[in-house]
């Protein structure tokens, strides 16, 4: 995984696709396939598609058990009565190739993606099939980019990673700031910070991915170096001087409030910087990006910030220590488990992203939604990503292929689609920080 420059990393943003007719795309029997439909998040995505997909969209539910797939389909009501089901397994490359070949768009909820995801990415890239997932794993995206980016560029497949709470809100917030700065002639973005607030449940899949990542770090120093590299997913495209991660609490200049590192910042920031790299550093030569959690002012804010860092560190230590891991596993959700509907409905998230442009203007973008961010909101985000990928293929507006981010692949269309689902996506002059 040595750092290198992806050949042809920069893609033609918003360019009309010249490859949409390749690989028999128009004659495929399925418009949108959901792989992992019987898992907890997969069922939530299926439910969203049943309520939101246009009636002419041909949906297929895919997974390892025909019987379980049929039960999921039957639970979705009349809208899903004619949906197909298909048996496929992440360990059976041929079944994944068939799945990709028959589909226009594939959505995958099968993780950890580092362990299970690459064969489907490679199949979709080869077949010219658009793809979206929920990964939050740097090592997976790096390997997918190294092995599939050029193939996907050749076939026109848009391999869109991280279409859930990791990392769509972050990516779209910076996309909105970039658009606003472009439209007002404010120049490029400079120092940009996302302040993350949320109420939700820890995902069993996220815990499993954390276990795998910690194990890889222990066993392979190269993985540790990759995870600590702020430009790990930028394909060798350099970032602005002074770009660093936030690892400890500090008092924010100008507001006197304490902030702590956001638990997903070490991944989200890499995705945002990949968007910047794919666009030819369009966010500006001085663009630097970080994510934090505001904890308040004074002693109380300091204590909260320190507690967040200590809690995250303790969880990581417990998951990395065999004896402690067994005890912690009993208290944490297992893969495929999740909160009740009532708990999911009580959740919410808000990402407030502030920047200063090159001409000195201060802008703020807000991306927010009700519903547990890792479950309710994520299922809408992935479902809408799939529907937008399909719609842009149908109307001929799809851009170039590659291993892409949500903002680069379908940013403008996705903003409008999520607004129609009740999400808040706003951008404008920045008021005084809270």
N, C-alpha and C positions, 0 to 999 in steps of 0.2 A: 504493500500500500504506500510505497514511496510517493511523495508529492510530485505531481507532474502536470504539465499543461495539456488539458483535453484538446485534441485536434479539433479545430473548428468549434470551439466552445460557444462563441457568440452566435446566437440564432437571430433570424430576421423577425423582430418583434412585430406582431400584427401583420406579417406578410401572408398573402393568400397562398394556400397550400397548392403545390403542383403535383401532389402524389395521392390525392384523395381517392382516385380511381384505381390505384394499384392494388394488387393482391385480392382482386375480386370483392373489394369492400362493399360495393353497392348491392351485391347479390347475396350477402350473408344472411343466414336464417334468423339470427338473434341481434337485436339492437343493443341490449345492455345485459351483461351477465354479472351477477353478484356472487363472488366466490367466498365461501365461508358463511353462507346464509343461515346455517343452523346454530352458529355461535351467538353469544349474548348480544354483541354489537351488531353482528350480521342480521339478527332478527329485527333490531331497531331500524337498520337501514332499509330492510325489506318493507317494514311497516310504513316508513316514510315514502318509499317509492310507490307503494300501493295507493297512498293518498294523494301523491303529487305528480306522478308520471302521466303525461298525456296518454289518452286511450289508444293511440296508434303506436306506442312504443312497445316493442316485443321484448319482454323481460324473461330471463332465465335465472333460476336459483341453482347454484352449484355447490357441491360439497361431497363428503365421503359416503354419506348414507342416503340412498334413494328414499327409504322409509321416512327418515327424519325430514328430508326436504319436502316431501309431500305433506307432512304434518304442518310444517311452517307455511307452505302455500295455502293449505286449507284454512289456517287460522287468520288469513289476511282478508277474507271476505270476497265479495263478487268481483272486485277490481282485479284480483289476482287469479281468478278461476282458470283463465286460459294460459297462464304462464307455464313455460317449460321448466323441467328440472334436468340436471345433468350431473352424473357422478364423475368427480375428479379428485385427485389426491396430490398434495404438494410434493410427495415423494415419487410420483409417477409422471415423468417428463412427457411421455406420449399423451397422457390424458390432458395435460396442461396445453400441449400444442394443439390438440383437437379443440379444446375450449377456446383458445385464442383465435383459431382459424374460422370458427363459426360465428364469432362475435364482432360487433363493431366497437364496443367499449366493454372493458372488464373492470369491475371494482373488486378489490381484495381487502378482506378484514382478517386474513389468516396471518397471525404473527406468533412469536417474534419473527419479523421479516428477515432478520439476519440468518435465522435458522431455516425458515420455510419459504421466503419470498422470491429469491433470485430466479429459480427456474421459470416462474410465471412471467416475470419481467422480460427474461430473454425470449420466451415464446411470443409474447406480445410484440416485442421489438422486431423479431424476425417476420411476423405475420402482418405487420403494419396496423396493429390493433391498438387503439387508445386505451390507457390504463390509469387508474388512480388508486391510492392506498392511504393508510393511516399511520405510516411508520414515523417513529421518532428516534431512529437509530442511525447515527452518523456513519458507522461502519458499513451498514447495508447500503445507504445511499451512495457512499463513496465507491463501493464495489459495483453497484448498478451503473453508476456513471462511467466507471472505467471500462466495463464490459459491454454496456448496451447503448451508450450515447451515440456513437457513430453509426451503429446499425439502425437505430431509431431515426436518425437524421436521413439515412438512405431510404428507409421504407415510409417515412412520414408518421410513424407512431409517436404519439405524445405520451410519454411515460411521466405522469404527474405524481410526485411523491408528496406525502404529508398534507393530506386534504382533510384533516380534522383539527381539533384544538391545537395539536402539534402539526403544522405551524401556520395554518391558514390565517388566523386573525393577525398575527405578526406580519406576515407577508403582505396581506392586503392593506394593512394600515400604512406601511411604507409605500406601497403602490399608490394609495390615495394621496399621500404627501408629494410623491414624485409627479403625479398628474397635476396637482394644484400648482406646484412650483413651475411646471412647464407652461401651464395655461396662463399664468400671471407674469411670466418673464422674470421670476425671482431668482433664477440660476439654480445651481445644484444644491443638494442637501449637504449639510455638514454634520455636526454632532447630533445624533438622533437617539432618543431614549424611549423605550416602552415601559410604562408603569402598569403592572399586571395586578388585577384584583379578581378574585373568583371565590365561589362557594361550590364545592363539588366533592365527589368521591374518588378515591384512588382506584384506578383500573387494575384488574388482575393481569391484563395483558401488559400494562406498563410495568408492573412489578416483575413479571417474567422477563421483560426486555432488560430491566435493570440488573437482574441476576446474571443474565447472559453477558451483558456489557462488563460487569465487574469481574466475571470469571475470565473474560478475554484480556482484560487489562492486567490481571495477575499473571497470565500465562505468556503474554506477548508484549514486550516493550514497544514494538512498533505501533500496536493499537493504542497504547497509552499516549505516545507522541501524536498520533492522528487526532485523538479526542481532545488534546490540549491545543491543537492548532486552530486559531481563529478563522483561518481560510481553508479549512479541511475540505470543503465542498466547492471551492471556487475554481477548481481546475487549473491552478497555477496562476490565475489572474491576480495580481497583487492588490491588496487593499490599501487604505490610507495609512500613512505612518502613525504610530501610536495606538493602533487598534488593539485593545486588550479585553479580556473577559473580566467580569466582576466576581470576585471570590469571597469578599468579606463586606460587612456593613460599613456604611459611611454616611456622613451628613451631606445632604445635597446642597450645593452652592446656590444661594439666592432664596432658599425656602426654609432653611434650618430644620428640615425634617429628615429623619433617618430613613434609609432604604436598605434592603437586604437583597442578595442575589435571588432571582427567580429560578425555581427548580428546573424549568425547562429551557433556561436561557442558553445553556451550553449547546443545545440543539437548534432552537429557533433562530438564534443569531446566524448560524451557519447557513440555514435555508435562505434567510434574507440576503446574506452576502452572496449566495449562489445566484439569486435573482439579479443582483447588481452586476455580477460577472457575466451572466448570460446576456444581459442587455448592453454589454460593452462598457461597463462602468457608467451607465447613464445616470445614476443617482448623483454623480459628481465626484471629482478626484479627492475631495476632502470628506467624503461620506464615511462616518464611523457610527457603529450601531451597538447598543447594549440593551439589556432588559433587567428590571429590578422590581421589587415589591415595596411600596411605601408603607412604613410602619408607624408614622407619627413623629411628633416632636418631643424633645426633652428626654427625661429619664425613662418614661414609659415607652417612647419610641425606640430608644436604645435597647431596652430589655426585650421588646418584641423582636427586633432585628436579630439580636444575639440568639434568642430562642429559636428562631426559624433556621438559622445556620446550624445551630447545635442539633436540632431535630433532624435536619436533612443529613448531616454527617453521621448521626447515630444510626439512622436507617441504612445508609450505605455500608457502615461498618458491620451492622448486624447481618445484612444480606451477603456480605463477603466473608463472614466467619461461619464455618460449618456448624459448630455447636449452637451458636446464637441463631443461625438461619432457621433451624428446625423450630425453634420457639416462636420466632417472628412469623413464620409461614402460617402458623395456626391462627394468627390474628389478622392476617392480610387476605384480601380476596384472591382466589385462584383464577387462572385463565378460564374464561367462559362464565364467570360469576359477575354479578353487578348489583347495583342498588335497586330498590323497589321503584315502581312508577311514582309513588308519592315523594320519595327522596329525590328522584330525578327532576321532578317538577319544581322542587324547592331550590334547585341550583341556579347559578347564573355566572356570567363572566363579563369583564370589561377590560379592554386593552386600550389605554390612552397613550398615544405615541406623539412625542413632541420633537420638533426639529427647528434649527435655525438655518435659513437658506444663505446662499453665498452673498446676497445683497442685504442680509441682516434681518429679514422678516422672520417672525416666529409663527409657526403653524402647528396645529394639532389635529390629529386624526383619531377618531374613536371607533372601535369595533366592539360591539357588545351584543349579548343575547340572553334571554332567559332559558332555563333548563340546564341541567348538569353539564358542564363543558365537555367532559370526557365521554359522555353517553348521549344525552338528548341532543345537545347542540352539535356534537360530532357527527351523529347519524344524519342530520340535516345537511351538514357541510359536505360529507362524502356523497350523499345522494344527489345533491345539487351539482356537484362537480361532474358526476357521471352524466346527468341530463344536459349540462352545458356542453360537455365534450361532444355528445351526440348531436345537439342542435347546431353547433358550429360546423360539424362535418356535413350535416344535411344542407345548410345554407351556403356552403362553400367558403366560409370565413375562417376556417381552421388555419393556424399558422404552421411553422416548420416543426418537424419532429425533433426528438431528443429526450434526454432525461431532464425534465423541466420542473419548475416550481409552479404552484397555483397562480401566482401573479403573472409570470411570464407566459404560461400556456393560455389562460382564460381569464385574466384579471378583470378587465372591464365588464365582461358578460357575467362573471361570477358575482361581482359587486351588486349588479342589478338583480340577479337571481336570489341572492340572500336577502336583499331588501324586501323582495316580494314575499319572503318567508317570515318577515317580522324582525329580522336582524337590524341592528343600528350600524350603519357605516357612514360616517360623517367626516368632513374635513373643512377647516377654516382657520381664521386667525386665532392664535392662542390666547385665551384668557389667563389671568394670574393662576399659577398652580395651586391646587388644593392642599 
